[in-house]
Amino acid sequence: MTLVVLIVVVILVGFIVSLFIRDRQFRKHGRRIRVRLDDVRHVGTSETGAVTVRYRASWVEDNRPKLIEGRETIPAKRLRQMQVGRSVYVFYLGDGRAQLDLG
């Protein structure tokens, strides 16, 4: 029984550490760019009030349109910022990976 609890704790801690590493990677190596939201869809809501949305955003770079798609869980109070046609900031790593910067 204690072995099972230990394995679950190690997996949980590993998951939390991976989230911190991912966030640090975006903030350290990513470019902060302003994008226009082309499509926003509500995916789900958690018990705490956080909202999961799927979005598609675009911007122009070097006279060429760029497009990214993503899925993020955001606080319900930030949902007003996620409307089609509005501009938001993202951290972009250059390989199609992006993270919203609503703060």
Biopython code that builds the backbone (N, CA, C, O; Angstrom):
import numpy as np
from Bio.PDB.StructureBuilder import StructureBuilder

atoms = [
    (1, "MET", "N", (0.825, -1.196, 0.000)),
    (1, "MET", "CA", (0.000, 0.000, 0.000)),
    (1, "MET", "C", (0.871, 1.263, 0.000)),
    (1, "MET", "O", (0.598, 2.206, -0.743)),
    (2, "THR", "N", (1.910, 1.280, 0.829)),
    (2, "THR", "CA", (2.767, 2.461, 0.872)),
    (2, "THR", "C", (3.534, 2.643, -0.436)),
    (2, "THR", "O", (3.851, 3.768, -0.821)),
    (3, "LEU", "N", (3.830, 1.538, -1.116)),
    (3, "LEU", "CA", (4.510, 1.620, -2.399)),
    (3, "LEU", "C", (3.620, 2.302, -3.435)),
    (3, "LEU", "O", (4.102, 3.109, -4.229)),
    (4, "VAL", "N", (2.339, 1.989, -3.432)),
    (4, "VAL", "CA", (1.388, 2.602, -4.352)),
    (4, "VAL", "C", (1.269, 4.096, -4.074)),
    (4, "VAL", "O", (1.259, 4.903, -5.004)),
    (5, "VAL", "N", (1.181, 4.466, -2.807)),
    (5, "VAL", "CA", (1.085, 5.879, -2.427)),
    (5, "VAL", "C", (2.355, 6.612, -2.850)),
    (5, "VAL", "O", (2.287, 7.730, -3.360)),
    (6, "LEU", "N", (3.506, 5.988, -2.641)),
    (6, "LEU", "CA", (4.769, 6.597, -3.031)),
    (6, "LEU", "C", (4.845, 6.810, -4.541)),
    (6, "LEU", "O", (5.311, 7.856, -4.992)),
    (7, "ILE", "N", (4.399, 5.846, -5.318)),
    (7, "ILE", "CA", (4.404, 5.970, -6.778)),
    (7, "ILE", "C", (3.475, 7.088, -7.228)),
    (7, "ILE", "O", (3.826, 7.867, -8.115)),
    (8, "VAL", "N", (2.302, 7.175, -6.631)),
    (8, "VAL", "CA", (1.345, 8.228, -6.987)),
    (8, "VAL", "C", (1.921, 9.602, -6.649)),
    (8, "VAL", "O", (1.782, 10.537, -7.437)),
    (9, "VAL", "N", (2.559, 9.735, -5.499)),
    (9, "VAL", "CA", (3.149, 11.012, -5.102)),
    (9, "VAL", "C", (4.269, 11.401, -6.063)),
    (9, "VAL", "O", (4.362, 12.565, -6.454)),
    (10, "VAL", "N", (5.113, 10.458, -6.446)),
    (10, "VAL", "CA", (6.209, 10.745, -7.381)),
    (10, "VAL", "C", (5.662, 11.187, -8.736)),
    (10, "VAL", "O", (6.178, 12.131, -9.335)),
    (11, "ILE", "N", (4.635, 10.520, -9.214)),
    (11, "ILE", "CA", (4.025, 10.898, -10.497)),
    (11, "ILE", "C", (3.410, 12.292, -10.404)),
    (11, "ILE", "O", (3.574, 13.096, -11.321)),
    (12, "LEU", "N", (2.717, 12.586, -9.330)),
    (12, "LEU", "CA", (2.089, 13.897, -9.146)),
    (12, "LEU", "C", (3.140, 15.006, -9.080)),
    (12, "LEU", "O", (2.985, 16.042, -9.726)),
    (13, "VAL", "N", (4.191, 14.801, -8.317)),
    (13, "VAL", "CA", (5.254, 15.800, -8.209)),
    (13, "VAL", "C", (5.934, 15.982, -9.568)),
    (13, "VAL", "O", (6.240, 17.109, -9.957)),
    (14, "GLY", "N", (6.172, 14.894, -10.285)),
    (14, "GLY", "CA", (6.775, 14.986, -11.610)),
    (14, "GLY", "C", (5.926, 15.786, -12.576)),
    (14, "GLY", "O", (6.452, 16.569, -13.366)),
    (15, "PHE", "N", (4.612, 15.595, -12.519)),
    (15, "PHE", "CA", (3.707, 16.349, -13.383)),
    (15, "PHE", "C", (3.756, 17.837, -13.063)),
    (15, "PHE", "O", (3.814, 18.666, -13.971)),
    (16, "ILE", "N", (3.734, 18.180, -11.780)),
    (16, "ILE", "CA", (3.766, 19.595, -11.381)),
    (16, "ILE", "C", (5.088, 20.235, -11.800)),
    (16, "ILE", "O", (5.101, 21.365, -12.288)),
    (17, "VAL", "N", (6.193, 19.528, -11.613)),
    (17, "VAL", "CA", (7.495, 20.052, -12.020)),
    (17, "VAL", "C", (7.537, 20.264, -13.533)),
    (17, "VAL", "O", (8.099, 21.255, -14.000)),
    (18, "SER", "N", (6.946, 19.341, -14.307)),
    (18, "SER", "CA", (6.949, 19.500, -15.766)),
    (18, "SER", "C", (6.162, 20.737, -16.193)),
    (18, "SER", "O", (6.518, 21.382, -17.179)),
    (19, "LEU", "N", (5.100, 21.076, -15.465)),
    (19, "LEU", "CA", (4.345, 22.299, -15.784)),
    (19, "LEU", "C", (5.187, 23.547, -15.538)),
    (19, "LEU", "O", (5.155, 24.487, -16.332)),
    (20, "PHE", "N", (5.935, 23.556, -14.448)),
    (20, "PHE", "CA", (6.807, 24.695, -14.163)),
    (20, "PHE", "C", (7.915, 24.813, -15.207)),
    (20, "PHE", "O", (8.250, 25.918, -15.632)),
    (21, "ILE", "N", (8.480, 23.693, -15.619)),
    (21, "ILE", "CA", (9.534, 23.713, -16.631)),
    (21, "ILE", "C", (8.990, 24.222, -17.961)),
    (21, "ILE", "O", (9.653, 25.002, -18.645)),
    (22, "ARG", "N", (7.785, 23.786, -18.332)),
    (22, "ARG", "CA", (7.165, 24.235, -19.582)),
    (22, "ARG", "C", (6.927, 25.740, -19.559)),
    (22, "ARG", "O", (7.214, 26.434, -20.534)),
    (23, "ASP", "N", (6.402, 26.239, -18.447)),
    (23, "ASP", "CA", (6.131, 27.663, -18.323)),
    (23, "ASP", "C", (7.430, 28.467, -18.396)),
    (23, "ASP", "O", (7.479, 29.512, -19.045)),
    (24, "ARG", "N", (8.458, 27.991, -17.745)),
    (24, "ARG", "CA", (9.760, 28.672, -17.764)),
    (24, "ARG", "C", (10.345, 28.695, -19.183)),
    (24, "ARG", "O", (10.923, 29.697, -19.606)),
    (25, "GLN", "N", (10.192, 27.600, -19.898)),
    (25, "GLN", "CA", (10.704, 27.527, -21.262)),
    (25, "GLN", "C", (10.018, 28.569, -22.156)),
    (25, "GLN", "O", (10.680, 29.242, -22.946)),
    (26, "PHE", "N", (8.707, 28.698, -22.032)),
    (26, "PHE", "CA", (7.983, 29.695, -22.831)),
    (26, "PHE", "C", (8.421, 31.107, -22.477)),
    (26, "PHE", "O", (8.639, 31.929, -23.367)),
    (27, "ARG", "N", (8.551, 31.394, -21.200)),
    (27, "ARG", "CA", (8.896, 32.754, -20.778)),
    (27, "ARG", "C", (10.347, 33.098, -21.076)),
    (27, "ARG", "O", (10.658, 34.265, -21.314)),
    (28, "LYS", "N", (11.242, 32.120, -21.070)),
    (28, "LYS", "CA", (12.653, 32.389, -21.307)),
    (28, "LYS", "C", (12.996, 32.428, -22.795)),
    (28, "LYS", "O", (13.731, 33.310, -23.239)),
    (29, "HIS", "N", (12.470, 31.478, -23.564)),
    (29, "HIS", "CA", (12.850, 31.349, -24.970)),
    (29, "HIS", "C", (11.790, 31.860, -25.944)),
    (29, "HIS", "O", (12.077, 32.033, -27.129)),
    (30, "GLY", "N", (10.587, 32.101, -25.469)),
    (30, "GLY", "CA", (9.510, 32.523, -26.360)),
    (30, "GLY", "C", (9.527, 34.012, -26.631)),
    (30, "GLY", "O", (10.027, 34.807, -25.836)),
    (31, "ARG", "N", (8.966, 34.370, -27.779)),
    (31, "ARG", "CA", (8.774, 35.778, -28.127)),
    (31, "ARG", "C", (7.364, 36.167, -27.734)),
    (31, "ARG", "O", (6.418, 35.419, -27.982)),
    (32, "ARG", "N", (7.217, 37.329, -27.126)),
    (32, "ARG", "CA", (5.883, 37.813, -26.762)),
    (32, "ARG", "C", (5.355, 38.589, -27.954)),
    (32, "ARG", "O", (5.900, 39.631, -28.322)),
    (33, "ILE", "N", (4.290, 38.075, -28.556)),
    (33, "ILE", "CA", (3.723, 38.724, -29.731)),
    (33, "ILE", "C", (2.231, 38.954, -29.520)),
    (33, "ILE", "O", (1.575, 38.262, -28.741)),
    (34, "ARG", "N", (1.724, 39.939, -30.234)),
    (34, "ARG", "CA", (0.295, 40.259, -30.174)),
    (34, "ARG", "C", (-0.388, 39.571, -31.345)),
    (34, "ARG", "O", (0.015, 39.742, -32.496)),
    (35, "VAL", "N", (-1.420, 38.795, -31.049)),
    (35, "VAL", "CA", (-2.137, 38.052, -32.085)),
    (35, "VAL", "C", (-3.616, 38.424, -32.061)),
    (35, "VAL", "O", (-4.137, 38.919, -31.062)),
    (36, "ARG", "N", (-4.267, 38.176, -33.174)),
    (36, "ARG", "CA", (-5.711, 38.408, -33.295)),
    (36, "ARG", "C", (-6.418, 37.069, -33.204)),
    (36, "ARG", "O", (-6.053, 36.124, -33.904)),
    (37, "LEU", "N", (-7.424, 36.978, -32.350)),
    (37, "LEU", "CA", (-8.171, 35.731, -32.188)),
    (37, "LEU", "C", (-9.150, 35.572, -33.345)),
    (37, "LEU", "O", (-10.032, 36.409, -33.542)),
    (38, "ASP", "N", (-8.990, 34.493, -34.108)),
    (38, "ASP", "CA", (-9.867, 34.221, -35.240)),
    (38, "ASP", "C", (-11.021, 33.302, -34.861)),
    (38, "ASP", "O", (-12.105, 33.393, -35.438)),
    (39, "ASP", "N", (-10.793, 32.423, -33.900)),
    (39, "ASP", "CA", (-11.831, 31.482, -33.486)),
    (39, "ASP", "C", (-11.577, 31.108, -32.034)),
    (39, "ASP", "O", (-10.440, 30.825, -31.656)),
    (40, "VAL", "N", (-12.625, 31.104, -31.219)),
    (40, "VAL", "CA", (-12.540, 30.704, -29.819)),
    (40, "VAL", "C", (-13.719, 29.803, -29.529)),
    (40, "VAL", "O", (-14.866, 30.165, -29.790)),
    (41, "ARG", "N", (-13.438, 28.619, -28.986)),
    (41, "ARG", "CA", (-14.507, 27.678, -28.657)),
    (41, "ARG", "C", (-14.369, 27.219, -27.210)),
    (41, "ARG", "O", (-13.277, 26.882, -26.754)),
    (42, "HIS", "N", (-15.483, 27.212, -26.504)),
    (42, "HIS", "CA", (-15.531, 26.726, -25.131)),
    (42, "HIS", "C", (-15.462, 25.205, -25.152)),
    (42, "HIS", "O", (-16.269, 24.555, -25.816)),
    (43, "VAL", "N", (-14.498, 24.634, -24.426)),
    (43, "VAL", "CA", (-14.339, 23.180, -24.384)),
    (43, "VAL", "C", (-14.933, 22.609, -23.108)),
    (43, "VAL", "O", (-15.603, 21.577, -23.143)),
    (44, "GLY", "N", (-14.694, 23.275, -21.976)),
    (44, "GLY", "CA", (-15.212, 22.759, -20.717)),
    (44, "GLY", "C", (-14.973, 23.727, -19.574)),
    (44, "GLY", "O", (-14.265, 24.724, -19.715)),
    (45, "THR", "N", (-15.578, 23.410, -18.444)),
    (45, "THR", "CA", (-15.446, 24.204, -17.230)),
    (45, "THR", "C", (-15.127, 23.271, -16.077)),
    (45, "THR", "O", (-15.704, 22.191, -15.958)),
    (46, "SER", "N", (-14.203, 23.698, -15.230)),
    (46, "SER", "CA", (-13.854, 22.876, -14.073)),
    (46, "SER", "C", (-14.701, 23.272, -12.877)),
    (46, "SER", "O", (-15.449, 24.249, -12.921)),
    (47, "GLU", "N", (-14.572, 22.502, -11.809)),
    (47, "GLU", "CA", (-15.340, 22.786, -10.597)),
    (47, "GLU", "C", (-14.905, 24.081, -9.930)),
    (47, "GLU", "O", (-15.676, 24.693, -9.191)),
    (48, "THR", "N", (-13.675, 24.495, -10.188)),
    (48, "THR", "CA", (-13.156, 25.716, -9.572)),
    (48, "THR", "C", (-13.526, 26.966, -10.349)),
    (48, "THR", "O", (-13.246, 28.076, -9.895)),
    (49, "GLY", "N", (-14.146, 26.812, -11.505)),
    (49, "GLY", "CA", (-14.547, 27.954, -12.305)),
    (49, "GLY", "C", (-13.613, 28.261, -13.449)),
    (49, "GLY", "O", (-13.874, 29.178, -14.228)),
    (50, "ALA", "N", (-12.535, 27.519, -13.570)),
    (50, "ALA", "CA", (-11.623, 27.726, -14.695)),
    (50, "ALA", "C", (-12.279, 27.207, -15.976)),
    (50, "ALA", "O", (-13.027, 26.229, -15.952)),
    (51, "VAL", "N", (-11.990, 27.867, -17.074)),
    (51, "VAL", "CA", (-12.619, 27.548, -18.352)),
    (51, "VAL", "C", (-11.544, 27.074, -19.326)),
    (51, "VAL", "O", (-10.491, 27.700, -19.448)),
    (52, "THR", "N", (-11.808, 25.984, -20.009)),
    (52, "THR", "CA", (-10.895, 25.492, -21.035)),
    (52, "THR", "C", (-11.438, 25.919, -22.387)),
    (52, "THR", "O", (-12.595, 25.662, -22.722)),
    (53, "VAL", "N", (-10.571, 26.585, -23.164)),
    (53, "VAL", "CA", (-10.960, 27.065, -24.486)),
    (53, "VAL", "C", (-9.967, 26.562, -25.526)),
    (53, "VAL", "O", (-8.786, 26.365, -25.239)),
    (54, "ARG", "N", (-10.467, 26.360, -26.730)),
    (54, "ARG", "CA", (-9.628, 26.061, -27.886)),
    (54, "ARG", "C", (-9.680, 27.307, -28.760)),
    (54, "ARG", "O", (-10.751, 27.863, -29.006)),
    (55, "TYR", "N", (-8.514, 27.739, -29.224)),
    (55, "TYR", "CA", (-8.467, 28.986, -29.984)),
    (55, "TYR", "C", (-7.596, 28.835, -31.226)),
    (55, "TYR", "O", (-6.739, 27.956, -31.315)),
    (56, "ARG", "N", (-7.849, 29.718, -32.172)),
    (56, "ARG", "CA", (-7.015, 29.857, -33.363)),
    (56, "ARG", "C", (-6.721, 31.353, -33.489)),
    (56, "ARG", "O", (-7.626, 32.186, -33.441)),
    (57, "ALA", "N", (-5.444, 31.671, -33.650)),
    (57, "ALA", "CA", (-5.033, 33.073, -33.699)),
    (57, "ALA", "C", (-4.087, 33.286, -34.866)),
    (57, "ALA", "O", (-3.447, 32.352, -35.348)),
    (58, "SER", "N", (-4.012, 34.542, -35.315)),
    (58, "SER", "CA", (-3.138, 34.851, -36.452)),
    (58, "SER", "C", (-2.474, 36.200, -36.246)),
    (58, "SER", "O", (-2.938, 37.031, -35.465)),
    (59, "TRP", "N", (-1.376, 36.399, -36.966)),
    (59, "TRP", "CA", (-0.665, 37.661, -37.023)),
    (59, "TRP", "C", (0.147, 37.684, -38.303)),
    (59, "TRP", "O", (0.302, 36.657, -38.964)),
    (60, "VAL", "N", (0.659, 38.839, -38.652)),
    (60, "VAL", "CA", (1.454, 38.991, -39.871)),
    (60, "VAL", "C", (2.910, 39.208, -39.469)),
    (60, "VAL", "O", (3.222, 40.061, -38.639)),
    (61, "GLU", "N", (3.792, 38.416, -40.078)),
    (61, "GLU", "CA", (5.225, 38.527, -39.817)),
    (61, "GLU", "C", (5.967, 38.405, -41.137)),
    (61, "GLU", "O", (5.778, 37.437, -41.874)),
    (62, "ASP", "N", (6.803, 39.378, -41.435)),
    (62, "ASP", "CA", (7.527, 39.413, -42.710)),
    (62, "ASP", "C", (6.573, 39.370, -43.905)),
    (62, "ASP", "O", (6.837, 38.675, -44.887)),
    (63, "ASN", "N", (5.476, 40.105, -43.821)),
    (63, "ASN", "CA", (4.445, 40.177, -44.869)),
    (63, "ASN", "C", (3.805, 38.829, -45.177)),
    (63, "ASN", "O", (3.250, 38.646, -46.260)),
    (64, "ARG", "N", (3.872, 37.891, -44.251)),
    (64, "ARG", "CA", (3.209, 36.591, -44.411)),
    (64, "ARG", "C", (2.332, 36.327, -43.191)),
    (64, "ARG", "O", (2.751, 36.569, -42.059)),
    (65, "PRO", "N", (1.134, 35.839, -43.415)),
    (65, "PRO", "CA", (0.275, 35.533, -42.264)),
    (65, "PRO", "C", (0.757, 34.264, -41.553)),
    (65, "PRO", "O", (1.133, 33.283, -42.195)),
    (66, "LYS", "N", (0.737, 34.301, -40.240)),
    (66, "LYS", "CA", (1.080, 33.147, -39.412)),
    (66, "LYS", "C", (-0.166, 32.744, -38.648)),
    (66, "LYS", "O", (-0.989, 33.588, -38.293)),
    (67, "LEU", "N", (-0.301, 31.451, -38.397)),
    (67, "LEU", "CA", (-1.479, 30.918, -37.719)),
    (67, "LEU", "C", (-1.043, 29.935, -36.647)),
    (67, "LEU", "O", (-0.181, 29.088, -36.881)),
    (68, "ILE", "N", (-1.645, 30.054, -35.467)),
    (68, "ILE", "CA", (-1.408, 29.084, -34.403)),
    (68, "ILE", "C", (-2.740, 28.631, -33.849)),
    (68, "ILE", "O", (-3.728, 29.365, -33.891)),
    (69, "GLU", "N", (-2.759, 27.426, -33.333)),
    (69, "GLU", "CA", (-3.928, 26.886, -32.657)),
    (69, "GLU", "C", (-3.489, 26.383, -31.301)),
    (69, "GLU", "O", (-2.365, 25.907, -31.142)),
    (70, "GLY", "N", (-4.366, 26.485, -30.331)),
    (70, "GLY", "CA", (-4.006, 26.033, -29.000)),
    (70, "GLY", "C", (-5.212, 25.745, -28.144)),
    (70, "GLY", "O", (-6.356, 26.002, -28.520)),
    (71, "ARG", "N", (-4.920, 25.205, -26.985)),
    (71, "ARG", "CA", (-5.942, 24.884, -26.001)),
    (71, "ARG", "C", (-5.386, 25.287, -24.649)),
    (71, "ARG", "O", (-4.302, 24.848, -24.265)),
    (72, "GLU", "N", (-6.115, 26.115, -23.930)),
    (72, "GLU", "CA", (-5.645, 26.638, -22.649)),
    (72, "GLU", "C", (-6.774, 26.592, -21.631)),
    (72, "GLU", "O", (-7.950, 26.684, -21.982)),
    (73, "THR", "N", (-6.402, 26.450, -20.381)),
    (73, "THR", "CA", (-7.329, 26.583, -19.269)),
    (73, "THR", "C", (-7.046, 27.923, -18.619)),
    (73, "THR", "O", (-5.929, 28.188, -18.175)),
    (74, "ILE", "N", (-8.062, 28.761, -18.566)),
    (74, "ILE", "CA", (-7.897, 30.119, -18.068)),
    (74, "ILE", "C", (-8.900, 30.386, -16.956)),
    (74, "ILE", "O", (-9.940, 29.730, -16.898)),
    (75, "PRO", "N", (-8.609, 31.336, -16.070)),
    (75, "PRO", "CA", (-9.585, 31.715, -15.046)),
    (75, "PRO", "C", (-10.830, 32.315, -15.698)),
    (75, "PRO", "O", (-10.741, 32.955, -16.745)),
    (76, "ALA", "N", (-11.964, 32.109, -15.086)),
    (76, "ALA", "CA", (-13.235, 32.596, -15.646)),
    (76, "ALA", "C", (-13.228, 34.116, -15.808)),
    (76, "ALA", "O", (-13.855, 34.635, -16.731)),
    (77, "LYS", "N", (-12.535, 34.835, -14.935)),
    (77, "LYS", "CA", (-12.523, 36.301, -15.039)),
    (77, "LYS", "C", (-11.765, 36.786, -16.275)),
    (77, "LYS", "O", (-11.950, 37.931, -16.687)),
    (78, "ARG", "N", (-10.919, 35.949, -16.876)),
    (78, "ARG", "CA", (-10.172, 36.307, -18.083)),
    (78, "ARG", "C", (-10.909, 35.910, -19.363)),
    (78, "ARG", "O", (-10.430, 36.193, -20.461)),
    (79, "LEU", "N", (-12.054, 35.264, -19.236)),
    (79, "LEU", "CA", (-12.787, 34.780, -20.401)),
    (79, "LEU", "C", (-13.236, 35.921, -21.316)),
    (79, "LEU", "O", (-13.354, 35.733, -22.527)),
    (80, "ARG", "N", (-13.489, 37.107, -20.742)),
    (80, "ARG", "CA", (-13.911, 38.249, -21.559)),
    (80, "ARG", "C", (-12.847, 38.659, -22.563)),
    (80, "ARG", "O", (-13.172, 39.212, -23.613)),
    (81, "GLN", "N", (-11.571, 38.395, -22.256)),
    (81, "GLN", "CA", (-10.491, 38.747, -23.177)),
    (81, "GLN", "C", (-10.444, 37.810, -24.368)),
    (81, "GLN", "O", (-9.848, 38.148, -25.391)),
    (82, "MET", "N", (-11.051, 36.653, -24.261)),
    (82, "MET", "CA", (-10.975, 35.626, -25.304)),
    (82, "MET", "C", (-12.190, 35.696, -26.217)),
    (82, "MET", "O", (-12.982, 34.755, -26.267)),
    (83, "GLN", "N", (-12.344, 36.792, -26.933)),
    (83, "GLN", "CA", (-13.446, 36.949, -27.866)),
    (83, "GLN", "C", (-12.885, 37.091, -29.274)),
    (83, "GLN", "O", (-11.826, 37.683, -29.483)),
    (84, "VAL", "N", (-13.615, 36.538, -30.229)),
    (84, "VAL", "CA", (-13.185, 36.592, -31.628)),
    (84, "VAL", "C", (-13.009, 38.044, -32.056)),
    (84, "VAL", "O", (-13.862, 38.892, -31.792)),
    (85, "GLY", "N", (-11.888, 38.317, -32.719)),
    (85, "GLY", "CA", (-11.594, 39.659, -33.189)),
    (85, "GLY", "C", (-10.731, 40.479, -32.252)),
    (85, "GLY", "O", (-10.154, 41.484, -32.667)),
    (86, "ARG", "N", (-10.633, 40.073, -30.999)),
    (86, "ARG", "CA", (-9.805, 40.804, -30.039)),
    (86, "ARG", "C", (-8.351, 40.398, -30.164)),
    (86, "ARG", "O", (-8.038, 39.333, -30.697)),
    (87, "SER", "N", (-7.473, 41.238, -29.677)),
    (87, "SER", "CA", (-6.047, 40.941, -29.681)),
    (87, "SER", "C", (-5.601, 40.543, -28.286)),
    (87, "SER", "O", (-6.020, 41.143, -27.296)),
    (88, "VAL", "N", (-4.751, 39.529, -28.210)),
    (88, "VAL", "CA", (-4.156, 39.076, -26.957)),
    (88, "VAL", "C", (-2.672, 38.834, -27.200)),
    (88, "VAL", "O", (-2.223, 38.777, -28.345)),
    (89, "TYR", "N", (-1.932, 38.696, -26.140)),
    (89, "TYR", "CA", (-0.510, 38.380, -26.244)),
    (89, "TYR", "C", (-0.289, 36.892, -26.014)),
    (89, "TYR", "O", (-0.985, 36.264, -25.217)),
    (90, "VAL", "N", (0.682, 36.343, -26.719)),
    (90, "VAL", "CA", (1.096, 34.957, -26.517)),
    (90, "VAL", "C", (2.620, 34.912, -26.471)),
    (90, "VAL", "O", (3.299, 35.773, -27.029)),
    (91, "PHE", "N", (3.140, 33.895, -25.796)),
    (91, "PHE", "CA", (4.557, 33.581, -25.886)),
    (91, "PHE", "C", (4.678, 32.521, -26.967)),
    (91, "PHE", "O", (4.073, 31.454, -26.867)),
    (92, "TYR", "N", (5.454, 32.811, -27.996)),
    (92, "TYR", "CA", (5.564, 31.939, -29.167)),
    (92, "TYR", "C", (6.999, 31.432, -29.278)),
    (92, "TYR", "O", (7.948, 32.215, -29.246)),
    (93, "LEU", "N", (7.149, 30.110, -29.408)),
    (93, "LEU", "CA", (8.475, 29.501, -29.497)),
    (93, "LEU", "C", (8.978, 29.350, -30.915)),
    (93, "LEU", "O", (10.126, 28.951, -31.111)),
    (94, "GLY", "N", (8.168, 29.653, -31.906)),
    (94, "GLY", "CA", (8.631, 29.610, -33.282)),
    (94, "GLY", "C", (8.386, 28.296, -33.996)),
    (94, "GLY", "O", (8.614, 28.203, -35.202)),
    (95, "ASP", "N", (7.937, 27.299, -33.299)),
    (95, "ASP", "CA", (7.698, 25.992, -33.925)),
    (95, "ASP", "C", (6.223, 25.595, -33.838)),
    (95, "ASP", "O", (5.885, 24.411, -33.861)),
    (96, "GLY", "N", (5.365, 26.585, -33.740)),
    (96, "GLY", "CA", (3.942, 26.317, -33.656)),
    (96, "GLY", "C", (3.431, 26.204, -32.236)),
    (96, "GLY", "O", (2.221, 26.138, -32.023)),
    (97, "ARG", "N", (4.321, 26.181, -31.259)),
    (97, "ARG", "CA", (3.907, 26.099, -29.863)),
    (97, "ARG", "C", (3.761, 27.497, -29.280)),
    (97, "ARG", "O", (4.641, 28.345, -29.428)),
    (98, "ALA", "N", (2.641, 27.719, -28.622)),
    (98, "ALA", "CA", (2.368, 29.033, -28.032)),
    (98, "ALA", "C", (1.661, 28.875, -26.699)),
    (98, "ALA", "O", (1.014, 27.861, -26.439)),
    (99, "GLN", "N", (1.792, 29.881, -25.865)),
    (99, "GLN", "CA", (1.114, 29.908, -24.567)),
    (99, "GLN", "C", (0.515, 31.295, -24.383)),
    (99, "GLN", "O", (1.192, 32.302, -24.592)),
    (100, "LEU", "N", (-0.742, 31.345, -23.995)),
    (100, "LEU", "CA", (-1.404, 32.634, -23.788)),
    (100, "LEU", "C", (-0.746, 33.418, -22.659)),
    (100, "LEU", "O", (-0.267, 32.837, -21.685)),
    (101, "ASP", "N", (-0.727, 34.722, -22.796)),
    (101, "ASP", "CA", (-0.235, 35.618, -21.757)),
    (101, "ASP", "C", (-1.340, 36.618, -21.469)),
    (101, "ASP", "O", (-1.325, 37.734, -21.989)),
    (102, "LEU", "N", (-2.289, 36.224, -20.650)),
    (102, "LEU", "CA", (-3.435, 37.079, -20.365)),
    (102, "LEU", "C", (-3.213, 37.961, -19.155)),
    (102, "LEU", "O", (-4.065, 38.790, -18.834)),
    (103, "GLY", "N", (-2.102, 37.805, -18.483)),
    (103, "GLY", "CA", (-1.839, 38.563, -17.264)),
    (103, "GLY", "C", (-1.272, 39.855, -17.515)),
    (103, "GLY", "O", (-0.999, 40.602, -16.576)),
]
sb = StructureBuilder()
sb.init_structure("model")
sb.init_model(0)
sb.init_chain("A")
sb.init_seg("    ")
for serial, (resi, resn, name, xyz) in enumerate(atoms, 1):
    if name == "N":
        sb.init_residue(resn, " ", resi, " ")
    sb.init_atom(name, np.array(xyz, "f"), 0.0, 1.0, " ", f" {name:<3s}", serial, name[0])
structure = sb.get_structure()
